[in-house]
Amino acid sequence: MATQQEVFGTRSKLCAIDDLCAIEHPYQRYLGLKYVEFKRVNGRFVIPKSNILNFCLFLAVVDCTGNVITTAIAINDRDVTKAQEVFAVFAIGLVLTNRGLMLGLNRAKLLKMYNAIDRIFPRSEHLQQHMEVEKVHNYIKKRFFYFHLFLTITACGFIFMPFVKFMAFHGFKSDAPVGEEYHVNASWLPFGVKDKVSTYPYIYVYELFLATAASHMLVVWDQIFVILISQLCMYYEYLGKLLAEMNVPDAMDPTKSDAVFKQLHDYIYMHQYLNKYVFNHVFI
């Protein structure tokens, strides 16, 4: 009996890894912060070098280095409060910068892993239904939506609150030094430029860009990590289903044993294929 889809001449759209790679955070869409952009060349994934990623990494490394020096100077001056503030910013910046360095330095491993997963990705409707690909992909898309929404709201509050406080309690007409509470973070900038009202707009824009760029390194890293792990979990779960469906007693039947062991051989090969890339090429 023909299915309803066949009667009306329609078919459900097949899922593809490209759909997940194409998901963009508002930072990517509106600010152009495309650190990792997957493209297809001759049917395989490629990742062009990202100049914006290299530029942001340069700023992040300089900022981390400056914060280390500032912390050391504050400790030498026995200014414990300032040392704690700057070191806290350094610790967060170091984690985010580390994620960015992983993206920049492991492009080859990342490509090899994605192309290996793409090579065995199910492209038939029957197989995708059996592996519940659509269910997995819908879950990932929903996760990204809520994560991006949460990060956008929290990041906007974190970034814009200092400027709102500055306008409300300090203002550009005041001659008093600009305190740390009016800055996005306790950064290292020298020569007292952070304390001057005249330079505050420029420093604020610099801190805003740096905080946005650094947080986006975590967003991209998280997206790549989640896609890889979800695909691997999907394959391992599918492999478990195949093993559970095997009729083991048939291995004792001389007329069926060859087919059983050939089937088992294929499953073992699939398991070894996945393990090879999990343990040798996962860069996180």
Secondary structure, 3 states (H helix, E strand, C coil): CCCHHHHCCCCCCCCCHHHHHCCCCHHHHHHCCCCCCCEEECCEEECCCCHHHHHHHHHHHHHHHHHHHHHHHHHHCCCHHHHHHHHHHHHHHHHHHHHHHHHHHCHHHHHHHHHHHHHCCCCCHHHHHHHCHHHHHHHHHHHHHHHHHHHHHHHHHHHHHHHHHHHHHCCCCCCCCCCHHHCCCCCCCCCCHHHCCCCHHHHHHHHHHHHHHHHHHHHHHHHHHHHHHHHHHHHHHHHHHHHHHCCHHHHHCCCCHHHHHHHHHHHHHHHHHHHHHHHHHCCC
